Amino acid sequence: MPSELQHELRELWKKHRPKTSDEILDAYFNEVYNPAELSIMRNASGEMTACCQMLLRKMTLCNRNISIGIIAATAICPSLKAAERTQAARNALTLLHQRMAQKGALISIAFPKDSEERKTLEACGYAMASHIIEADPNTPETDTAMPDVSIQEETEWGNDLWNFYNRNGGRHDFEIKMSEGDFFALIAQNDAAGGSLIVARRKKNIVGLALMRREGKPLKNGKASTKNFRVRIPFILALQEDGFFDLIRHAKIAYPDCKQTLVSTACPPKAFEGSRPYAMVRAIQAEKFMTEMARQMPGLQLETAIANDDDLPENNGGYRIIKGRCHRHTQTPESTTTPGGVPALFMVGRPAVIPPVFVWE
């Protein structure tokens, strides 16, 4: 039976995001929810005013894995005044930043749903790291189908799906590796939105999979069209390029009334027309993060300083990266940045591959 805490969380999240369905909430509670990782703020009457959850995950960084923290399931009571909402969110985030540091995370990543959340995160030291765009891939017209491969929609989500992702996912530079719960929550989230899972197999072996769903094309007023449709692929993983295009072709065939097929992908901020803000980042253990970057990029030279980190004041101060090492120094250089400025500097050029499970669309 759901606990009283879960009931409270559901009510707050539905107020914060009224379009969030019970199915999506069920996927979160069944696969991702961990009360020990929650940060909850209450008012003097004991009512919940803000909450968010910390997810500790791994990110591939130049062929090495670093520990990161993800801010997920954020909700703030909409009946609060603007200043009160900001303060409640900041208090909840401060607690999670300190927990992340204790758990060994080097950076934190968050996914604001609107400009208000982006401003709140900026006040907590975050900087924009990537945008997201739905791009229509240039699928080759020539027949490049993989031999002896069949693609079918699957409604049974077995462990073989997770084993395929666990072996082959999370390998790109700056890619977040999903946990098993994240992976199945992603599939369930797509299913709750009316989508489906297609799997490419050679005999019994999985060689690719993708999530797809049919949706109305956005109108100028922001609403979805009821006449013109497109196929969106929020997640795709294939062992070979031919398999990637095979999955896209199958999605087009599955929805013949859709004239456009889009694949969600991260991109540098403001680099492409039609992209929108996606991920923000801030340092949790700045010196360890820069030490890792210096080790992985021995030719890198950088001199900067972090200021105004009220949550983790140990990050404040000057840093010099040279000859594969990071040095702390007392002299403040001309270039001073926020806690998010340093990790954003690296991630903006190569946006992180971030599965969409962390954002309720």
C-alpha atoms as one frame of an Amber mdcrd trajectory, in Angstrom:
protein
   0.000   0.000   0.000   1.262   3.521  -0.780   2.516   5.318   2.298   1.133
   8.612   3.566   4.319  10.249   2.288   3.663   8.934  -1.224   0.138  10.360
  -1.130   1.539  13.748  -0.134   4.110  13.620  -2.906   1.521  12.682  -5.508
  -0.678  15.596  -4.523   2.191  18.073  -4.639   3.461  16.808  -7.997  -0.021
  16.993  -9.505  -0.303  20.594  -8.357   3.159  21.370  -9.726   2.593  19.577
 -13.050  -1.166  19.141 -13.561  -0.698  17.145 -16.780   1.318  14.419 -15.048
  -0.661  11.194 -15.346  -1.111   8.554 -12.654   0.652   6.077 -14.959   3.793
   8.207 -15.071   3.697   8.652 -11.305   3.271   4.892 -10.926   6.359   4.337
 -13.083   8.327   6.713 -10.878   7.208   5.130  -7.602   7.715   1.577  -8.873
  11.157   2.051 -10.394  12.938   5.228  -9.244  11.448   6.432  -5.952  13.702
   6.223  -2.895  12.493   8.056   0.235  16.031   8.049   1.660  17.135  10.307
  -1.217  14.308  12.835  -0.884  14.656  16.422   0.265  11.355  17.788   1.601
  10.462  21.248   2.845   7.373  21.962   5.015   5.752  25.134   6.289   4.935
  25.926   9.919   1.686  23.946   9.615   3.519  20.837   8.449   2.310  21.069
   4.856   4.749  19.998   2.153   5.912  23.018   0.150   8.757  21.598  -1.946
  10.464  18.318  -2.666  13.079  16.807  -4.953  15.036  13.570  -5.133  18.723
  12.891  -5.569  19.739  10.155  -8.001  23.354   9.027  -7.798  24.503   7.843
 -11.223  27.626   7.394 -13.356  28.659   9.485 -16.351  31.218   8.500 -18.961
  33.941  11.116 -19.102  36.748  10.536 -21.601  36.477   6.752 -21.253  36.255
   6.946 -17.461  33.236   6.967 -15.162  32.637   9.742 -12.660  29.972   9.879
  -9.978  27.263  12.490 -10.516  24.083  13.563  -8.767  20.826  14.178 -10.616
  18.041  16.395  -9.320  14.798  14.594 -10.154  11.090  14.714  -9.295  11.163
  18.372  -8.319   7.844  19.864  -7.212   6.998  23.185  -5.568   3.634  24.237
  -4.163   2.131  26.674  -6.717   0.026  28.473  -4.093   3.146  29.967  -2.509
   4.242  33.463  -3.424   7.083  33.679  -5.948   9.715  34.504  -3.322   8.457
  31.697  -1.075   8.601  29.171  -3.928  12.166  30.173  -4.699  13.256  29.931
  -1.070  11.579  26.550  -0.536  13.251  25.160  -3.654  16.647  26.575  -2.680
  16.423  25.044   0.786  15.561  21.634  -0.688  18.392  21.846  -3.218  20.955
  22.953  -0.638  20.296  19.818   1.371  20.724  17.583  -1.680  23.944  19.325
  -2.763  25.457  18.631   0.641  24.310  15.002   0.520  25.807  14.612  -2.955
  29.149  15.853  -1.676  29.022  13.332   1.172  28.225  10.540  -1.309  31.125
  11.441  -3.618  29.352  13.077  -6.569  31.571  15.464  -8.552  28.835  17.403
 -10.342  25.054  17.790 -10.223  22.688  17.909 -13.197  19.131  19.268 -13.139
  16.325  19.580 -15.681  14.173  22.701 -15.176  10.659  22.603 -16.611  10.317
  26.346 -17.184  12.015  29.720 -16.855  11.096  30.025 -13.164  12.905  26.793
 -12.335  15.873  27.854 -14.462  16.163  31.103 -12.503  15.944  29.203  -9.212
  18.698  26.835 -10.321  20.852  29.754 -11.458  20.468  31.217  -7.975  21.766
  27.885  -6.646  24.889  28.064  -8.817  23.745  26.112 -11.882  24.656  27.030
 -15.457  23.069  25.932 -18.717  24.878  22.906 -20.130  22.777  21.714 -23.052
  19.640  22.200 -25.084  17.511  19.457 -26.612  16.214  19.294 -30.157  14.041
  16.903 -32.108  15.926  16.331 -35.369  14.689  14.511 -38.468  17.586  12.192
 -39.348  18.591  11.864 -42.971  17.623   8.235 -43.442  19.391   6.764 -46.504
  17.031   5.924 -49.353  19.151   2.971 -50.428  18.414  -0.389 -48.902  20.863
  -0.767 -46.024  18.721  -3.100 -43.941  20.672  -5.463 -41.735  20.398  -9.076
 -42.970  18.529 -11.634 -40.883  17.200  -8.976 -38.515  13.532  -8.689 -37.573
  11.947  -5.690 -35.853   8.782  -6.052 -33.837   6.814  -4.170 -31.232   7.175
  -5.789 -27.813   4.834  -5.445 -24.866   6.701  -7.795 -22.533   9.611  -5.973
 -20.938  11.985  -8.759 -20.038  15.408  -8.688 -18.444  17.005  -9.271 -21.853
  16.148  -5.664 -22.703  17.972  -4.384 -19.625  20.923  -6.721 -20.253  21.261
  -5.305 -23.794  21.251  -1.727 -22.543  23.521  -2.504 -19.594  26.146  -3.995
 -21.927  25.945  -1.380 -24.666  24.492   1.841 -23.245  26.274   4.632 -21.444
  29.457   4.414 -23.495  29.436   7.753 -25.312  31.578  10.556 -23.981  29.557
  12.611 -21.485  26.753  10.011 -21.375  24.759   9.268 -18.239  24.293   5.566
 -17.538  20.762   4.629 -16.515  20.096   2.297 -13.627  17.809  -0.695 -14.153
  14.960   1.213 -12.520  15.588   4.253 -14.740  15.538   2.054 -17.827  12.202
   0.407 -17.118  10.697   3.686 -15.889  11.650   5.205 -19.260   9.819   2.437
 -21.120   6.808   2.742 -18.803   6.749   6.529 -19.229   6.669   6.169 -23.005
   3.950   3.524 -22.727   1.865   5.803 -20.504   2.111   8.485 -23.210   0.619
   6.082 -25.759   3.936   5.008 -27.237   5.464   1.637 -27.929   8.757  -0.237
 -27.770  10.288  -1.771 -30.899  13.135  -4.264 -30.694  15.482  -5.452 -33.425
  16.660  -9.043 -33.069  18.986 -11.317 -34.999  17.603 -14.707 -34.113  17.187
 -14.348 -30.329  19.870 -11.708 -29.816  18.883  -8.065 -29.444  20.811  -5.740
 -31.767  18.796  -2.555 -31.224  15.758  -1.024 -29.565  13.822   2.220 -29.688
  10.899   3.947 -28.067   8.456   5.697 -30.374   5.165   7.507 -30.114   2.751
   9.388 -32.337   1.980  12.956 -31.340   0.294  16.023 -32.754   2.658  18.570
 -34.282   2.866  21.700 -32.118   0.788  24.646 -33.298   1.804  28.301 -32.927
  -0.197  28.517 -29.700   1.810  25.634 -28.247  -1.035  23.115 -28.338  -0.803
  19.820 -30.222  -2.486  19.591 -33.599  -5.364  17.123 -33.999  -4.802  16.870
 -37.759  -1.062  16.823 -38.423   1.062  14.213 -36.665   4.672  13.213 -36.269
   6.586  10.275 -34.825   8.927  11.078 -31.957  11.703   8.724 -30.850  12.818
   9.802 -27.355  15.340   6.962 -27.025  17.171   4.702 -29.475  20.140   2.344
 -29.135  21.575   0.198 -31.923  24.814  -1.724 -32.266  25.346  -0.637 -35.881
  24.422   2.393 -37.968  22.340   0.246 -40.325  20.336  -0.972 -37.333  19.754
   2.623 -36.246  18.208   3.472 -39.619  16.238   0.208 -39.667  14.531   1.198
 -36.418  13.694   4.652 -37.783  12.238   3.162 -40.979  10.111   0.806 -38.900
   8.773   3.741 -36.873   7.739   5.477 -40.099   5.941   2.360 -41.309   4.174
   1.923 -37.945   2.622   5.388 -38.231   1.853   5.937 -41.944  -0.180   9.099
 -41.277   2.914  10.846 -39.861   4.997  12.840 -42.317   7.881  13.543 -39.953
  10.033  11.349 -37.717  12.046  13.063 -35.003  14.808  11.762 -32.742  15.443
  13.640 -29.490  19.074  14.613 -29.031  21.109  17.022 -26.935  22.891  19.983
 -28.517  24.883  23.051 -27.402  22.755  25.886 -25.998  21.238  28.120 -28.702
  23.198  26.285 -31.384  20.220  25.117 -33.422  16.952  26.773 -34.329  14.051
  25.112 -32.561  16.113  23.755 -29.668  14.984  24.357 -26.104  16.749  24.500
 -22.720  17.366  21.085 -21.234  20.122  20.329 -18.739  21.819  22.587 -16.182
  24.935  21.688 -14.208  26.916  22.785 -11.164  30.053  21.563  -9.414  29.662
  19.547  -6.221  33.339  18.736  -5.635  34.972  21.275  -7.927  38.601  20.390
  -7.244  38.068  16.668  -7.827  36.111  17.367 -11.025  38.834  19.647 -12.399
  41.510  17.169 -11.328  39.699  14.515 -13.373  39.432  16.826 -16.378  43.116
  17.711 -16.126  44.035  14.028 -15.991  41.933  13.220 -19.046  43.065  16.281
 -21.009  46.777  16.696 -20.242  47.157  19.512 -22.774  44.463  21.606 -21.119
  45.397  24.954 -19.540  42.835  26.846 -17.494  42.923  29.443 -14.750  39.699
  30.414 -13.013  38.050  30.890  -9.664  34.694  29.900  -8.191  32.811  32.384
  -6.063  29.480  32.646  -4.260  28.967  28.931  -3.610  26.932  29.234  -0.434
  25.851  25.571  -0.396  29.385  24.159  -0.645  31.794  26.972   0.357  34.782
  24.628   0.079  34.460  25.034  -3.702  35.180  28.764  -3.521  38.678  29.861
  -4.498  41.158  29.866  -7.363  42.105  26.924  -9.607  44.866  26.422 -12.145
  44.935  23.468 -14.560  48.273  22.854 -16.272  50.305  19.816 -17.375  47.611
  17.350 -16.392  47.214  18.629 -12.849  44.825  20.907 -10.969  46.264  23.285
  -8.369  44.463  25.426  -5.794  45.855  28.908  -5.302  45.041  31.941  -3.201
  45.434  34.587  -5.897  42.064  35.366  -7.467  42.350  35.441 -11.273  40.416
  37.876 -13.438  38.151  35.049 -14.610  35.686  34.246 -11.814  32.704  31.999
 -12.365  29.803  30.339 -10.558  29.838  26.713  -9.338  28.156  25.796 -12.613
  30.539  27.708 -14.844  33.378  25.179 -14.770  31.488  21.946 -15.623  29.345
  23.852 -18.136  32.527  24.958 -19.881  33.303  21.321 -20.719  29.755  20.111
 -21.338  28.556  22.919 -23.619  30.944  21.851 -26.373  29.975  18.184 -26.042
  26.452  18.013 -24.612  25.757  15.061 -22.377  23.747  12.165 -23.765  20.980
  12.142 -21.188  18.113   9.632 -21.318  14.754  11.397 -20.978  13.621   9.360
 -17.965  14.725  12.162 -15.695  12.216  14.612 -17.160   8.454  14.205 -17.065
   7.451  15.432 -20.503
